[in-house]
Amino acid sequence: IPNGLAAVSKIPALGWAQMVAYAGYCELSGPRTRAANTEDYSNITPGDYGFKVLTSSDPQELTKKLNAEIANGRLAMMALIGMLFQ
C-alpha cells in the first residue's frame, strides 16, 4: 500500500461510493442525538472552556504568546504536509 497521496488512487470506486454515501447519510439524517443539540450551548463563545491558557496582564507579552502559538500551528501544518508528500 503506497503512502501519502498515492494511496488515494488505490481506493476502488466502490470504496469511494461507500464513503460518499455514508457522508451523505450523516449530513441528511440531521442532528437527532443530545450530543448534536446546540441549543444547550447557544450562550457559550466558541473555544471558551472556562479557563484561559494564554493569559497575561502585559499586552506585549500576550501578543508574543499569541504569535508563538500561531507560529507553532503553522509549523505543525507544514510538518503534516511534509508527511503527506513523503
C-alpha positions as CSV (number, residue, x, y, z in Angstrom):
1,I,0.0,0.0,0.0
2,P,1.5,3.3,-1.0
3,N,2.0,6.2,1.4
4,G,0.6,9.7,1.4
5,L,-1.5,11.0,-1.5
6,A,-0.5,8.0,-3.7
7,A,-2.8,5.8,-1.6
8,V,-5.8,7.8,-2.8
9,S,-5.5,6.4,-6.3
10,K,-5.6,2.8,-4.9
11,I,-9.0,3.1,-3.4
12,P,-11.6,1.3,-5.6
13,A,-14.6,3.1,-7.0
14,L,-17.0,1.2,-4.7
15,G,-15.0,2.3,-1.7
16,W,-15.4,6.0,-2.7
17,A,-19.1,5.4,-3.3
18,Q,-19.5,3.9,0.2
19,M,-17.7,6.9,1.8
20,V,-19.7,9.4,-0.2
21,A,-23.0,7.5,0.6
22,Y,-22.2,7.4,4.4
23,A,-21.2,11.1,4.4
24,G,-24.5,11.9,2.7
25,Y,-26.4,9.8,5.2
26,C,-24.7,11.6,8.1
27,E,-25.5,15.1,6.5
28,L,-29.1,14.3,5.6
29,S,-30.1,12.5,8.7
30,G,-29.7,15.7,10.8
31,P,-29.0,16.1,14.5
32,R,-31.1,13.6,16.4
33,T,-29.0,13.0,19.4
34,R,-28.5,15.1,22.5
35,A,-24.8,15.5,21.6
36,A,-25.8,17.2,18.4
37,N,-28.2,19.6,20.1
38,T,-26.6,23.0,20.0
39,E,-29.4,24.8,22.0
40,D,-27.6,23.9,25.3
41,Y,-24.5,25.8,24.1
42,S,-26.2,28.8,22.5
43,N,-24.8,31.3,25.1
44,I,-21.2,30.0,25.1
45,T,-18.4,31.6,23.0
46,P,-16.7,29.0,20.7
47,G,-13.4,27.9,22.3
48,D,-14.4,29.1,25.8
49,Y,-13.7,26.2,28.1
50,G,-13.8,28.1,31.3
51,F,-10.1,28.7,31.6
52,K,-7.5,30.7,29.6
53,V,-4.2,29.1,28.7
54,L,-2.5,32.1,27.0
55,T,-3.0,34.9,29.5
56,S,-1.0,37.9,30.6
57,S,-1.7,41.3,32.0
58,D,1.0,42.8,29.8
59,P,-0.3,43.4,26.3
60,Q,3.2,42.9,24.7
61,E,3.7,39.6,26.4
62,L,0.2,38.4,25.4
63,T,0.9,39.4,21.8
64,K,4.2,37.5,21.9
65,K,2.5,34.4,23.3
66,L,-0.3,34.5,20.6
67,N,2.3,35.0,17.8
68,A,4.2,32.0,19.1
69,E,1.1,29.9,19.1
70,I,0.3,30.9,15.5
71,A,3.9,30.0,14.5
72,N,3.7,26.6,16.2
73,G,0.4,25.9,14.4
74,R,1.9,26.9,11.0
75,L,4.9,24.6,11.8
76,A,2.6,21.7,12.6
77,M,0.7,22.3,9.3
78,M,3.9,22.2,7.3
79,A,5.1,19.0,9.1
80,L,1.8,17.4,8.2
81,I,2.1,18.4,4.6
82,G,5.6,17.1,4.5
83,M,4.4,13.8,5.9
84,L,1.7,13.6,3.2
85,F,4.2,14.2,0.4
86,Q,6.9,11.9,1.8
